[in-house]
Amino acid sequence: MSTYRSPWMDEELDIFRRSVSKFVETEMAPYDETWRQQQHIDKSLWRKAGTQGFLCTDIPAEYGGVGADFRYEAVFYEEQWRRGLTGMGQGVHSISANYILNHGTEEQKNRWLPKMTSGEMIGAIAMTEPGTGSDLQAIATRAQKEGDYYVVNGSKIFITNGYLCELLLLIVKTDPNAGGRGLSILVLETAGLDGYRVGRKLKKLGQKAQDTCELFFEDVRVHESQLLGGEEGQGFAQLMSDLPYERTTVGVQTIATMEGALAETVSYVKDRKAFGKSLFDQQNTRFKLAEIHAQTRAARVFVDRCIELVAVGELDNTTASMCKWWLPELQQTVLDQCLQLHGGYGYMDEYLICRMYADSRVARIYAGTSEIMLELIARDL
Ligand SMILES: Cc1cc2nc3c(=O)[nH]c(=O)nc-3n(C[C@H](O)[C@H](O)[C@H](O)COP(=O)(O)OP(=O)(O)OC[C@H]3O[C@@H](n4cnc5c(N)ncnc54)[C@H](O)[C@@H]3O)c2cc1C
């Protein structure tokens, strides 16, 4: 396949990509099956990634970060996802760190960001509840002020990194009568926290090495110094302002998966024989793969632009929503066709394409469903 180089890559990023790639091959790929069985990666992986400087690459050095930008984050996602390694909830970790960076007080940034960068604290963000997902304003988890503390009661579901998480950004209602202005974000240090309970590791269709959990809060006491930004009622606005970052993260993971799936499928059909010639020599196979090649390239060019804009903090909400809608929708078709070209082997879990197919389905659901993305895009018309 012709080589395409993302315009945002440079020599430093080439070096970074080589060391990330080695790390992924040696520290992740060999353990993926074990992680899938136990439904979470090992905590030690986070510490190792932190030691290597692969976590929070876009957090400034003054808070313990690498002091680079989103392009470095993108490289780490790409090297994992193109190999079908989806266990590490690095996206959620990075987004949580960015919320603290962009909205936290100086004291909060100094308190938490260095530990997130080193991998000592694994981040998670809990919005979704059993009763509501897309409609964030309808959450029921309540934080009531008592003296210097908030007392939290409620539950969350589908929380990525929920099992391993040590630092939880929890979306709560501080004022039940104020609609969107009644939401706030509390930052919980979960170790030994009274009243905090991690529920089941949920069994999923895909992304089986990623820990996705229910979380319960019963009279959990959180000091007021752990209210993100120090002002009540800012939660909704804080969440909205960082959405382009989160949506581009999904876009990067998705494009890497499609590129990995295409390479894997080309290699498979060149090897596999049917009716006296390789599958690749059947016109249908060639045309299908040519379409996927063109669609994937077009998507890559679009995502590359989003990456460049996120890196300089200039990606607008509508374009980010387009990225979050279009890439996962395209991915579903691409992955289905790649699986089809594998025949029965494509349905077998030991084949990469099978895992990628299952792993990719959720991209149309999490971080805002495709329907919600269309709603947001339509508002721009
Ligand atoms: C693997 C996984 C990981 C996740 N990780 C996290 C996490 O880390 N933190 C977190 O907080 N959440 C997480 N989620 C939750 C995820 O963000 C929600 O599932 C998602 O936002 C959808 O919410 P819901 O499941 O309640 O569906 P609902 O909101 O009930 O939606 C159901 C269907 O109705 C549609 N719909 C809803 N409202 C509208 C509307 N106004 N117009 C048109 N259609 C609409 C939706 O598009 C969807 O098709 C995760 C989910 C999964 C599956």
Ligand as a Chemical Component Dictionary entry (heavy atoms), coordinates in Angstrom:
data_LIG
# 
_chem_comp.id                   LIG 
_chem_comp.type                 NON-POLYMER 
_chem_comp.pdbx_formal_charge   0 
_chem_comp.three_letter_code    LIG 
# 
loop_
_chem_comp_atom.comp_id 
_chem_comp_atom.atom_id 
_chem_comp_atom.alt_atom_id 
_chem_comp_atom.type_symbol 
_chem_comp_atom.charge 
_chem_comp_atom.model_Cartn_x 
_chem_comp_atom.model_Cartn_y 
_chem_comp_atom.model_Cartn_z 
_chem_comp_atom.pdbx_ordinal 
LIG C1  C1  C 0 -18.198 0.251  26.851 1  
LIG C2  C2  C 0 -18.790 1.506  27.370 2  
LIG C3  C3  C 0 -17.999 2.417  28.070 3  
LIG C4  C4  C 0 -18.546 3.573  28.592 4  
LIG N1  N1  N 0 -17.764 4.415  29.348 5  
LIG C5  C5  C 0 -18.358 5.443  30.005 6  
LIG C6  C6  C 0 -17.600 6.229  30.943 7  
LIG O1  O1  O 0 -16.408 6.028  31.131 8  
LIG N2  N2  N 0 -18.261 7.206  31.629 9  
LIG C7  C7  C 0 -19.584 7.467  31.428 10 
LIG O2  O2  O 0 -20.099 8.360  32.089 11 
LIG N3  N3  N 0 -20.318 6.750  30.553 12 
LIG C8  C8  C 0 -19.734 5.746  29.840 13 
LIG N4  N4  N 0 -20.469 4.984  28.965 14 
LIG C9  C9  C 0 -21.882 5.304  28.783 15 
LIG C10 C10 C 0 -22.201 5.909  27.419 16 
LIG O3  O3  O 0 -21.644 7.177  27.284 17 
LIG C11 C11 C 0 -23.731 5.864  27.277 18 
LIG O4  O4  O 0 -24.084 4.504  27.121 19 
LIG C12 C12 C 0 -24.218 6.709  26.121 20 
LIG O5  O5  O 0 -24.038 8.068  26.375 21 
LIG C13 C13 C 0 -25.704 6.433  25.827 22 
LIG O6  O6  O 0 -26.471 6.540  26.972 23 
LIG P1  P1  P 0 -27.493 5.365  27.343 24 
LIG O7  O7  O 0 -26.745 4.085  27.286 25 
LIG O8  O8  O 0 -28.173 5.707  28.616 26 
LIG O9  O9  O 0 -28.527 5.358  26.144 27 
LIG P2  P2  P 0 -29.829 6.290  26.026 28 
LIG O10 O10 O 0 -29.468 7.693  26.324 29 
LIG O11 O11 O 0 -30.930 5.659  26.781 30 
LIG O12 O12 O 0 -30.130 6.162  24.465 31 
LIG C14 C14 C 0 -30.713 5.007  23.883 32 
LIG C15 C15 C 0 -30.929 5.279  22.398 33 
LIG O13 O13 O 0 -31.795 6.426  22.238 34 
LIG C16 C16 C 0 -31.159 7.392  21.447 35 
LIG N5  N5  N 0 -31.506 8.747  21.893 36 
LIG C17 C17 C 0 -31.425 9.240  23.157 37 
LIG N6  N6  N 0 -31.773 10.540 23.170 38 
LIG C18 C18 C 0 -32.059 10.874 21.891 39 
LIG C19 C19 C 0 -32.457 12.085 21.235 40 
LIG N7  N7  N 0 -32.631 13.237 21.915 41 
LIG N8  N8  N 0 -32.644 12.058 19.896 42 
LIG C20 C20 C 0 -32.489 10.926 19.182 43 
LIG N9  N9  N 0 -32.104 9.758  19.734 44 
LIG C21 C21 C 0 -31.879 9.735  21.068 45 
LIG C22 C22 C 0 -29.671 7.137  21.593 46 
LIG O14 O14 O 0 -28.932 7.673  20.502 47 
LIG C23 C23 C 0 -29.642 5.626  21.661 48 
LIG O15 O15 O 0 -29.656 5.098  20.344 49 
LIG C24 C24 C 0 -19.918 3.858  28.386 50 
LIG C25 C25 C 0 -20.712 2.956  27.657 51 
LIG C26 C26 C 0 -20.175 1.800  27.158 52 
LIG C27 C27 C 0 -21.066 0.844  26.427 53 
# 
loop_
_chem_comp_bond.comp_id 
_chem_comp_bond.atom_id_1 
_chem_comp_bond.atom_id_2 
_chem_comp_bond.value_order 
_chem_comp_bond.pdbx_ordinal 
LIG C1  C2  SING 1  
LIG C2  C3  SING 2  
LIG C2  C26 DOUB 3  
LIG C3  C4  DOUB 4  
LIG C4  N1  SING 5  
LIG C4  C24 SING 6  
LIG N1  C5  DOUB 7  
LIG C5  C6  SING 8  
LIG C5  C8  SING 9  
LIG C6  O1  DOUB 10 
LIG C6  N2  SING 11 
LIG N2  C7  SING 12 
LIG C7  O2  DOUB 13 
LIG C7  N3  SING 14 
LIG N3  C8  DOUB 15 
LIG C8  N4  SING 16 
LIG N4  C9  SING 17 
LIG N4  C24 SING 18 
LIG C9  C10 SING 19 
LIG C10 O3  SING 20 
LIG C10 C11 SING 21 
LIG C11 O4  SING 22 
LIG C11 C12 SING 23 
LIG C12 O5  SING 24 
LIG C12 C13 SING 25 
LIG C13 O6  SING 26 
LIG O6  P1  SING 27 
LIG P1  O7  DOUB 28 
LIG P1  O8  SING 29 
LIG P1  O9  SING 30 
LIG O9  P2  SING 31 
LIG P2  O10 DOUB 32 
LIG P2  O11 SING 33 
LIG P2  O12 SING 34 
LIG O12 C14 SING 35 
LIG C14 C15 SING 36 
LIG C15 O13 SING 37 
LIG C15 C23 SING 38 
LIG O13 C16 SING 39 
LIG C16 N5  SING 40 
LIG C16 C22 SING 41 
LIG N5  C17 SING 42 
LIG N5  C21 SING 43 
LIG C17 N6  DOUB 44 
LIG N6  C18 SING 45 
LIG C18 C19 SING 46 
LIG C18 C21 DOUB 47 
LIG C19 N7  SING 48 
LIG C19 N8  DOUB 49 
LIG N8  C20 SING 50 
LIG C20 N9  DOUB 51 
LIG N9  C21 SING 52 
LIG C22 O14 SING 53 
LIG C22 C23 SING 54 
LIG C23 O15 SING 55 
LIG C24 C25 DOUB 56 
LIG C25 C26 SING 57 
LIG C26 C27 SING 58 
# 
